[in-house]
């Protein structure tokens, strides 16, 4: 065969990392650093995802690859206690930030937990009064499954901008601890909680995360948890175990009847003389926000109608109606705390 007619050998296409091809890739890792001694069970969460997702991304498409990467990152951030076992990040360069706030290290997230790393202190919840264990009990008890999906991808690697959705059903009461150290309880309403936001991810050549920058309204979830602002507030023993209090231990005493707590809308305008927003995150104006251009394309993903909820205390009839709703909330027995994104 002549040189002219010989076929040049084809170079094999580089293999796609498993954390891009499957949302469950890291669940198969045999390591000793699983937070509860073994890999978590995401069976129910994946089922909810398939049943109620809004998007159906083509296999191998950029949106699906991004979705899988983030799902595997979330598993590692929540359940792998040793950073060296995280396969989805560039260990030397990885940082995570919320709403333009200061970059956080992986070590910080491992210490405080994923919820505490992204939520600012407010009248419903404060990371300053909740540790890793109690924070996960607060939200995973309330929503046993918390599915996640990519809605749109705006740019390819190495700097990937995308809009996402995080949703679940409020099957059990919300029990958390606010910025005053009070125990806050909101009755389960059995409805859906749906949060959306925008993330920009810087990735390396192996499509491992180097930098995650996320923008969302931290108060949106709480507006949906207590849509009429009806909560019960209690003073607690500051030395009590928060995780036990969430399970209903009797270490607290009521200081006021069930009452309406106004849930303020996210406001990116600073107070005079300050350079960050009142929640402690981000630039002083929405126009300065790095995600503004992306968010404007996202068909109003960051707009939340009905922000000013429960500005006035609710009537006795309304309170009684909510209390009655709590009585008929279905009980699910043991809560699978490790079955949620």
Wavefront OBJ file of the C-alpha trace (Angstrom):
o trace
v 0.000 0.000 0.000
v 1.386 3.363 -0.996
v 2.034 6.112 1.493
v -0.602 8.208 -0.221
v -3.330 5.637 0.311
v -2.474 4.678 3.875
v -4.966 5.834 6.499
v -3.555 7.908 9.315
v -4.269 6.327 12.695
v -7.153 7.998 14.492
v -6.366 9.468 17.909
v -8.765 8.222 20.529
v -11.016 10.927 21.894
v -10.169 11.760 25.495
v -12.418 9.957 27.936
v -15.019 12.091 29.644
v -14.501 12.056 33.429
v -17.125 9.946 35.161
v -18.253 12.930 37.265
v -19.391 14.544 33.991
v -21.079 11.484 32.501
v -23.029 10.383 35.594
v -24.654 12.349 38.444
v -23.842 9.487 40.812
v -20.185 8.886 39.926
v -18.615 9.757 43.267
v -21.155 7.664 45.182
v -19.151 4.629 44.097
v -15.895 5.862 45.639
v -14.419 3.434 48.197
v -13.038 5.819 50.801
v -12.872 6.109 54.564
v -13.951 9.747 54.710
v -17.680 9.351 54.122
v -19.274 11.516 56.808
v -21.575 8.763 58.096
v -19.334 5.786 57.386
v -20.737 5.052 53.937
v -21.920 6.812 50.795
v -25.312 8.569 51.104
v -28.445 7.227 49.422
v -29.784 9.556 46.709
v -32.396 7.125 45.348
v -35.444 9.155 46.390
v -33.901 12.462 45.341
v -33.102 11.111 41.877
v -36.672 9.802 41.614
v -38.104 13.235 42.483
v -35.732 14.798 39.968
v -36.978 12.569 37.149
v -40.628 13.097 38.078
v -40.627 16.890 38.466
v -37.685 18.358 36.559
v -38.430 21.105 34.047
v -35.645 20.342 31.564
v -34.728 17.257 29.544
v -31.146 17.804 28.430
v -29.747 15.770 25.556
v -27.293 13.081 26.649
v -23.740 14.379 26.416
v -24.854 17.988 25.963
v -23.131 20.802 27.822
v -26.122 21.401 30.133
v -26.167 17.735 31.140
v -22.401 17.640 31.730
v -22.590 20.777 33.900
v -25.546 19.332 35.802
v -23.652 16.119 36.540
v -20.525 17.983 37.626
v -22.431 20.100 40.142
v -24.388 17.136 41.514
v -21.174 15.220 42.156
v -19.578 18.332 43.691
v -22.557 18.678 46.054
v -22.212 15.072 47.202
v -18.529 15.560 47.948
v -18.998 18.914 49.693
v -21.762 17.497 51.901
v -20.530 13.986 52.656
v -16.769 13.638 52.109
v -14.970 14.853 55.225
v -11.474 14.844 53.687
v -10.729 17.323 50.907
v -8.169 15.006 49.328
v -11.064 12.711 48.373
v -12.944 15.422 46.436
v -12.510 14.560 42.751
v -14.604 17.404 41.307
v -12.371 20.321 42.378
v -8.862 21.642 41.785
v -7.635 21.399 45.390
v -4.989 24.102 45.149
v -7.225 26.749 43.567
v -10.789 25.972 44.676
v -12.920 28.745 46.188
v -16.652 29.317 46.633
v -18.487 32.630 47.065
v -22.074 33.830 47.431
v -23.576 37.048 46.023
v -20.224 38.732 45.485
v -19.006 37.986 49.007
v -15.462 36.968 49.942
v -14.158 33.656 48.547
v -14.492 30.714 50.930
v -12.175 27.735 51.038
v -13.225 24.102 50.898
v -11.966 23.762 54.480
v -14.453 26.441 55.580
v -17.356 24.604 53.954
v -16.235 21.325 55.515
v -16.222 22.979 58.924
v -19.565 24.823 58.865
v -21.547 22.783 56.311
v -22.994 23.621 52.918
v -26.102 25.339 54.305
v -24.183 27.539 56.731
v -21.747 28.486 53.989
v -24.463 30.027 51.801
v -27.104 31.493 54.160
v -26.691 34.877 55.865
v -28.040 35.480 59.406
v -31.723 36.458 59.382
v -34.903 36.335 61.466
v -35.518 32.700 60.475
v -32.042 31.181 60.512
v -28.455 31.983 61.398
v -25.289 29.985 60.710
v -23.886 31.605 63.856
v -26.333 29.655 66.038
v -26.298 26.355 64.090
v -23.449 23.903 63.600
v -22.911 21.446 60.739
v -25.143 18.721 62.213
v -28.056 20.928 63.267
v -28.047 22.836 59.963
v -28.436 19.642 57.956
v -31.159 18.373 60.288
v -33.050 21.665 59.971
v -33.359 21.523 56.200
v -33.222 17.799 55.422
v -35.824 17.011 58.061
v -38.126 19.641 56.564
v -37.481 18.506 52.966
v -36.345 14.863 52.805
v -35.523 15.364 49.113
v -34.086 18.541 47.578
v -33.524 17.991 43.867
v -31.339 20.195 41.649
v -31.170 20.841 37.913
v -29.551 23.109 35.353
v -32.075 25.240 33.477
v -29.787 27.008 30.989
v -26.083 27.258 30.208
v -24.868 30.590 28.838
v -21.162 29.951 28.172
v -18.794 26.988 27.699
v -15.665 26.054 29.672
v -13.383 27.268 31.042
v -15.827 29.854 32.468
v -19.296 28.323 32.564
v -22.278 30.515 33.417
v -25.575 28.770 34.089
v -28.992 29.167 35.710
v -30.231 26.496 38.092
v -33.244 25.339 40.070
v -33.345 23.683 43.542
v -36.694 22.284 44.735
v -38.423 19.992 47.204
v -41.619 19.486 49.215
v -42.048 20.809 52.756
v -43.166 17.542 54.342
v -42.207 18.331 57.943
v -42.104 21.431 60.141
v -39.241 23.863 59.718
v -37.251 24.101 62.976
v -34.250 26.424 63.003
v -32.434 29.011 65.091
v -32.388 32.690 64.121
v -29.928 35.552 64.456
v -31.165 36.183 68.036
v -30.628 32.575 69.060
v -34.373 31.898 69.192
v -35.891 28.601 68.102
v -38.152 29.232 65.100
v -40.834 26.748 64.060
v -42.987 26.980 60.913
v -45.720 24.428 60.301
v -45.319 22.143 57.309
v -47.669 23.142 54.491
v -47.035 20.210 52.148
v -46.295 22.519 49.238
v -43.275 22.882 47.014
v -40.276 25.077 47.770
v -38.549 26.196 44.582
v -35.358 28.304 44.501
v -33.516 29.570 41.429
v -30.189 31.296 40.936
v -27.185 31.872 38.685
v -23.676 30.407 39.031
v -20.408 31.086 37.217
v -17.911 28.214 37.456
v -14.248 28.431 36.467
v -12.930 24.957 35.576
v -9.519 23.522 34.672
v -8.529 21.283 31.746
v -9.954 18.238 33.529
v -13.226 20.143 34.082
v -12.653 20.314 37.818
v -14.021 23.319 39.656
v -11.517 26.029 40.505
v -13.897 28.824 41.396
v -17.634 28.875 42.061
v -19.509 32.180 42.208
v -23.222 31.916 42.943
v -25.953 34.565 43.059
v -29.430 33.950 44.497
v -31.889 35.487 46.949
v -31.143 33.835 50.320
v -34.549 34.843 51.714
v -36.581 33.243 48.930
v -36.644 29.855 50.641
v -37.898 31.356 53.916
v -40.672 33.267 52.155
v -41.863 29.928 50.811
v -41.406 28.065 54.109
v -43.714 30.529 55.890
v -45.765 32.135 53.089
v -47.878 34.130 55.558
v -45.077 34.803 58.011
v -46.614 32.554 60.672
v -44.001 31.105 63.008
v -43.562 30.163 66.647
v -40.618 31.752 68.481
v -39.039 30.310 71.617
v -36.121 31.234 73.849
v -33.752 28.302 74.219
v -31.061 27.246 76.617
v -27.853 28.476 74.937
v -26.052 25.350 76.167
v -28.617 22.939 74.717
v -27.723 20.683 71.797
v -29.328 22.261 68.716
v -29.711 18.937 66.907
v -31.669 17.552 69.865
v -33.916 20.625 69.905
v -34.790 20.053 66.260
v -35.878 16.542 67.152
v -38.259 18.013 69.747
v -36.338 17.782 73.022
v -37.946 19.875 75.773
v -35.231 22.462 76.368
v -37.212 25.546 75.382
v -40.021 27.698 76.636
v -42.460 29.856 74.646
v -42.052 33.609 74.976
v -44.847 34.641 72.654
v -47.778 33.067 70.817
v -47.504 32.151 67.182
v -46.836 35.408 65.367
v -46.214 36.922 61.978
v -42.596 37.775 61.212
v -42.087 40.039 58.192
v -39.779 38.450 55.644
v -37.907 41.253 53.945
v -37.028 41.145 50.274
v -33.428 40.939 49.131
v -32.077 44.462 48.833
v -28.745 45.038 47.141
v -28.694 48.712 48.138
v -26.226 49.442 50.940
v -26.864 51.461 54.027
v -25.164 54.876 53.924
v -21.416 54.596 54.164
v -21.359 50.840 53.556
v -20.087 48.987 50.529
v -21.993 45.742 50.822
v -25.623 44.744 50.907
v -27.515 44.527 54.251
v -27.304 40.719 54.176
v -23.531 40.946 54.198
v -23.123 39.883 50.581
v -22.232 41.556 47.356
v -21.800 44.958 45.732
v -23.690 48.063 46.744
v -26.061 48.172 43.767
v -27.717 45.628 41.522
v -26.174 47.321 38.479
v -22.674 46.584 39.833
v -23.486 42.921 40.303
v -21.247 40.621 38.175
v -24.201 38.352 37.406
v -26.582 41.121 36.332
v -26.051 40.628 32.602
v -26.490 36.871 32.929
v -29.485 37.162 35.226
v -31.234 39.511 32.791
v -31.103 36.725 30.213
v -32.524 34.259 32.680
v -36.167 35.313 32.164
v -36.595 36.738 35.631
v -35.076 33.862 37.588
v -34.028 36.240 40.345
v -37.336 38.142 40.455
v -39.536 37.055 43.323
v -43.054 38.522 43.313
v -44.723 38.912 46.626
v -41.547 39.785 48.505
v -43.253 41.933 51.128
v -45.192 39.161 52.848
v -46.821 39.408 56.265
v -46.030 43.051 56.967
v -48.869 43.048 59.507
v -49.635 40.442 62.203
v -52.138 37.855 60.994
v -55.648 37.492 62.379
v -56.571 34.857 64.928
v -58.538 33.008 62.250
v -55.498 32.877 59.983
v -53.313 31.607 62.795
v -55.835 28.889 63.654
v -56.059 27.877 60.001
v -52.299 27.413 59.839
v -52.278 25.467 63.064
v -54.988 23.204 61.656
v -52.959 22.727 58.478
v -50.059 21.529 60.634
v -52.283 18.865 62.225
v -53.049 17.198 58.909
v -49.502 17.249 57.569
v -48.604 13.648 56.703
v -46.000 12.031 58.915
v -43.320 10.007 57.214
v -41.690 8.087 60.052
v -37.909 8.094 60.035
v -36.438 10.891 57.937
v -33.644 9.820 55.537
v -31.279 12.709 56.288
v -28.731 11.471 53.752
v -31.158 11.353 50.844
v -31.117 14.936 49.647
v -29.128 17.287 47.531
l 1 2 3 4 5 6 7 8 9 10 11 12 13 14 15 16 17 18 19 20 21 22 23 24 25 26 27 28 29 30 31 32 33 34 35 36 37 38 39 40 41 42 43 44 45 46 47 48 49 50 51 52 53 54 55 56 57 58 59 60 61 62 63 64 65 66 67 68 69 70 71 72 73 74 75 76 77 78 79 80 81 82 83 84 85 86 87 88 89 90 91 92 93 94 95 96 97 98 99 100 101 102 103 104 105 106 107 108 109 110 111 112 113 114 115 116 117 118 119 120 121 122 123 124 125 126 127 128 129 130 131 132 133 134 135 136 137 138 139 140 141 142 143 144 145 146 147 148 149 150 151 152 153 154 155 156 157 158 159 160 161 162 163 164 165 166 167 168 169 170 171 172 173 174 175 176 177 178 179 180 181 182 183 184 185 186 187 188 189 190 191 192 193 194 195 196 197 198 199 200 201 202 203 204 205 206 207 208 209 210 211 212 213 214 215 216 217 218 219 220 221 222 223 224 225 226 227 228 229 230 231 232 233 234 235 236 237 238 239 240 241 242 243 244 245 246 247 248 249 250 251 252 253 254 255 256 257 258 259 260 261 262 263 264 265 266 267 268 269 270 271 272 273 274 275 276 277 278 279 280 281 282 283 284 285 286 287 288 289 290 291 292 293 294 295 296 297 298 299 300 301 302 303 304 305 306 307 308 309 310 311 312 313 314 315 316 317 318 319 320 321 322 323 324 325 326 327 328 329 330 331 332 333 334 335 336 337 338 339 340 341
